[in-house]
Amino acid sequence: MAEPHDPTLDVLLDLDGQVLVVDPEGGHWVRFVVTRVPVSPEKPHGIDYSLTLHGPEGARLVGFDNAHPVARQKRGEPQDHRHRLRSSRPYEYRDAATLLADFWATVDAVLRERGVIP
């Protein structure tokens, strides 16, 4: 069964290739990689995505993607998941707007924990 049309998906797709500096010192940055792919059980929304926050040395601090399954996900199930520092867990994708909001909320939380933003 096809996913319902997501009017916010075009906003997410428009971010493909963007790299944004997210702190006053210029040390932390986010990268968006988003492309359309055929709908499949692993990618039922028809996109392949990777939204990441990186620290000054380039290490990934936060990531939301659907490139591979993580623990508790089986082959043939949606592969959406999130990485936060050294942990990863499944992520329940609802729509592009919610994905972006959840990503930015996690980015803000990590930047606060690191003392980068108040």
C-alpha positions in Angstrom: 0.0 0.0 0.0 1.4 3.4 -1.0 2.2 6.0 1.7 -0.1 9.0 1.8 1.3 12.1 0.0 3.6 14.1 2.2 3.5 17.8 1.2 6.6 18.5 3.3 8.7 16.0 1.5 9.8 18.6 -1.1 11.2 20.8 1.7 13.4 17.9 2.8 14.4 17.0 -0.7 15.4 20.7 -1.3 17.9 20.4 1.6 19.9 17.7 -0.3 23.6 18.7 -0.4 23.3 21.5 2.1 26.0 21.9 4.7 25.2 24.5 7.5 27.4 25.8 10.2 25.4 25.7 13.4 27.4 27.5 16.1 29.0 30.9 16.6 32.5 29.5 16.5 32.0 27.6 13.3 33.0 24.3 14.7 29.8 22.3 14.5 28.0 21.7 11.2 25.1 19.7 9.8 24.8 17.9 6.5 21.7 16.8 4.6 21.8 14.0 2.0 18.3 13.2 0.7 17.3 11.5 -2.6 14.2 9.8 -4.0 14.4 6.1 -4.3 11.8 3.4 -5.2 9.3 2.7 -2.5 10.3 -0.6 -0.7 9.5 -2.2 2.6 12.8 -0.8 4.0 12.1 2.7 2.6 8.3 3.0 2.4 8.5 6.8 2.1 10.4 6.6 -1.2 13.5 8.5 0.1 17.0 7.7 1.1 18.2 10.2 3.8 21.0 11.0 6.1 20.8 14.1 8.4 23.9 14.5 10.5 25.5 16.8 13.0 29.3 16.9 13.1 31.8 18.2 15.7 34.9 20.3 15.2 37.0 17.3 14.3 34.3 16.0 11.9 33.0 13.2 14.1 29.3 12.5 13.7 27.5 13.4 16.9 23.9 13.0 15.7 22.5 11.2 12.7 19.1 10.3 11.4 19.1 8.0 8.4 17.7 4.9 6.8 20.8 3.4 5.2 20.8 0.2 7.2 18.8 -1.6 10.0 19.9 -1.3 13.6 19.2 -3.6 16.6 15.6 -4.6 16.9 15.0 -4.0 13.2 14.6 -6.9 10.8 15.2 -7.1 7.1 12.1 -6.0 5.2 11.1 -3.5 7.9 11.6 0.3 7.7 15.2 1.0 8.3 14.7 4.5 9.9 16.9 5.0 12.9 18.8 7.7 14.8 22.3 7.9 16.2 23.1 10.0 19.2 26.7 10.1 20.2 27.6 6.4 20.4 24.1 4.9 20.6 21.6 4.0 17.8 18.0 3.1 18.0 15.0 2.7 15.6 13.2 5.9 14.7 9.6 6.0 13.8 9.3 8.1 10.6 6.0 9.9 10.3 6.6 12.6 7.7 9.4 14.9 6.5 8.4 17.8 8.8 8.5 15.6 11.9 11.8 14.2 10.9 13.3 17.7 10.5 11.8 18.8 13.8 13.1 15.7 15.7 16.6 16.1 14.1 16.9 19.8 15.0 15.6 19.1 18.6 18.3 16.5 19.0 21.0 18.8 17.5 20.0 21.5 19.9 20.1 19.1 22.9 23.6 17.9 22.0 24.9 21.4 21.4 23.5 22.4 24.8 25.1 19.4 26.5 28.5 20.3 24.9 28.1 24.0 26.1 28.1 25.2 22.5 24.8 27.0 22.8 23.0 28.2 26.0 
